[in-house]
Each structure stands twice: as structure tokens, then as C-alpha cells.
């Protein structure tokens, strides 16, 4: 059946004339305005909360006694194997304690500052770093941390026996924390004090575009000839000493003509220093590139900060197996014969054994015991002109070591022509004899 609409005449249903109401009367209009303003204010508040009031770093100084180990003489030497290994064990334990807790995403890292003797064990002084909402209070966080630690002393099987009564935890600011860490080397912080995982830094110096973040390579320096500009890279190994390549001073050995700058850009630099002294290795040979190592002493010391730090020197016994992941940084050119870069660049490369590097199709016997090859046999990633003298570093459990100094290579990033670096471990005694470091 079809539906047929009924027809109505105007006579049956006379047209009714309603009076048209004004929708935007003054009351509605003002209510609407208030609502819109409220929505905008609330949205801004939410965005600000997450963007501006995000997480903040909180630092604590922890001190406690460990009773199941005995103090060793070498714990007093911060570069000794005993000190480094014990620190690593303690730092790993701290990390385990917090990884197994409710605050696992809050823990950043910890670093031991000092190990001192105690009649029945070892006293440990260390800094702990956390990330909590900036609205949280240092005291509330302190209580949370203490609770987590005490809980783990009861429930976890820990390698070290911590004396609970001896445990103290004090909030400190970032400057204080930095000062505590000044006695240690190779510890880096980004500008937000958050340590950067190494895997972030996989870009190239040659053919790359990624630049370093502030504080990522705080030992990197630029050596410049006054009135000429950047010549070489260098690495800070103390408040006053830089280590670089001997060939950087081939043109000019007069310290008064040189300056060193720090920071991720050449202009403007974060810190600038005159050079007081240049020490070139006595047996540097320009024809063979042997002993391509030099030291530069700054006229005035630099203060360590989150962007200026010393790198660790490796023990002379350090052994890096082939294909070890290392990083090279510099202001050098990113293509063969290109210009100096104003922003610091980084590249991840791999160590190559001297045996392979000395092959006839590679460097055909030119690599001596004081040299170290790093890069890739297929080329592509490499240091280049202007990176010379700069650091090749290795990350051992969050502590960075200077294993090489950019020295030479046949061109840049060519297949079977990896970068050749001065093997720093080989010169450990020479460095000590000149600087006392
Ligand atoms: C240079 O001329 C230079 N590819 C530095 C490093 C390398 C080559 C040349 C390694 O300073």
C-alpha cells in the first residue's frame, strides 16, 4: 500500500505567527563568552602543566657503610681498576634496586664519588639522580627513595651488605652535584642534566647532518690560530690540559698564537682560553705519522660544568676487540676538502684490527703499534679534515674513555680506507710524564 500524504487547507489550520525570539540576548551572550574563556584558560593550564611543568631532575647525596667488603689501598686512586670496578658494581646495584621498584622510570643514574676506609668495611659516598614532576618536593621524593631502598634491603638479595643505620640521603642542587662529580672523568650530562643514551648518536661526520647536543661531548675543544680560525680538535683531560695531534702544530708551534674554545659551536664558544704551552711528542715523524700526539696547556684553568668536562684516559692495558663501537666528534668538513663546520658533529664507527688495517688492499703495513684504525671497510662514515686532534671515545658503563686521537687517513670515508687514530693507551706513560695525569 502506498502512503499518500494528507492535504490540509489553510482554513482548517490558520497560520500562527510566533514572535521571533532573540537568541543572542545579553545574558546568553555573556554566559557563552564566560564558557569560551574558561575552556581556553583550562586548555592553556593543561598544556602548561605537561609542557612547562614536566619532569625535573632531583639530585641526592647518599652516604652509607658496606660491611661485607674490605678497603683496598687503590680505592683512593680514582683511575685504578679496583676503584672503577667497585664503583661499577655499586652503581649497577643501585640501578637494580630502582629498576625493581615502583619508581623505576624515575631513576636516571648514580655515580660513586668516593670510597673511604671504615673499621668494619667501606664508606661509600655517591650521587643519585632522579626525574620527578617539577611540582613534587625534594623532601617528599627523599622519603620515597629511602622507602624503596629500605624495602630492597629487606627483600632483595644484594651483592653488598648495606648498614641501614649508616644510611643518609641529602637533597643537593645540580651545581653541587657537578662539583661532587668533578673528581671523576668521562661523565657527561646533557643541558637538561639527562644522560643521553649512546645509541642516539649514530650520525656521521662525513655525509651526515646530525649535530651534537649541548653537553653531549663536553671534553671536545677547538684549537684555533688567532686571526685564522679553527685548525684542529682536542680533548680536555684536566682543568688545564688538552690532548691533541702533533701534526696540528706543523704550521705553528707558538702557544701565543693559539686559543682553545669549548662548546658545541665554534662561534659563539661557551668558554675560551689562551694557550700557555705546547708539548709535541719528541718522536713525531711527519712522513710516517708515528707518535702523532701533543699536549696543550691552557693559560688559565677551566671550570667544569655540564658542558665542559674532562674525558678519562684509558689504562695502558686496555684492549678493544675489533668491531667495538666508538664515537668520533669534530668540527671538521663533512665532504672531502669541505669547509670547517660551526656546529660539532658526531659519528659512530667501529674499531678495525691492525691486522686487517695493514692488509695490502687497505693501508699495506703503514699502521704501527701507536696507531688504531676505526671506521667501516665499506667507507661512508669517517672523520675528515679539521677533525684532526679530536677525540675517538669509548663508553664503558657510562664512563667515557679517550681511546684515539684523529690522526690521518687516505681521504675521507672511502672504502677500505678507514680513519687512523693515535692509540692513546700506548702513550699513557708519556702523558703522565709530561702532565702528572
Ligand atoms: C686531515 O687531513 C684528515 N679520514 C683527518 C682525518 C682523516 C683524513 C684526513 C681520516 O686532517
Boltz pocket constraint, residues with backbone or C-beta under 6 A from the ligand:
constraints:
  - pocket:
      binder: B
      contacts: [[A, 382], [A, 383], [A, 384], [A, 385], [A, 386], [A, 387], [A, 388], [A, 406], [A, 407], [A, 408], [A, 409], [A, 410], [A, 411], [A, 412], [A, 413], [A, 417], [A, 418], [A, 419], [A, 420]]
      max_distance: 6.0
